[in-house]
Amino acid sequence: MTNFISRAEAEELCDGMIQQFIGGTAVIPESVDIDSFVRFFLKCTVIYESIVEEDKDRIGFTGDGKRPLRIIKGGKQKEIIYPKNTIVLDKYLLNPGEENHRRFVLGHEAGHIIANRINPDSPACFHHFTDRTRTECKKQKNTL
Ligand SMILES: [Zn+2]
């Protein structure tokens, strides 16, 4: 079954989580420490690997305990199944000048974690460099 929520409902949901994260003050800040939100509020593990999927635009991944991710480690390609609540970002995002991009991708993957908690049947998902044109993630973004 597919459940849809409106953008307004998603905003309300996110505002509620941010309120809890910042300690319940009335004013939502203009910016949020996404690393702390993901690690301490969502209680996710964030790791950095060299992602080597055939699609070179894949730079972020949210594990679901089922779908493997292909990485290169120690000079060898491996397919790893990451558990739920694990976000894998490409090491490329640690390069100088990629900080904003890294935080954006981390926030995007946090959205998948939240969507998965609302709908545990939602699949693992890749974040692509050009994500807006990909149906793989769009499909999940619009279905909660
Ligand atoms: Zn995505």
Residues whose N, C-alpha, C, O or C-beta is under 5 A from the ligand:
A	BS01	ZN	C125 F126 H127 C137
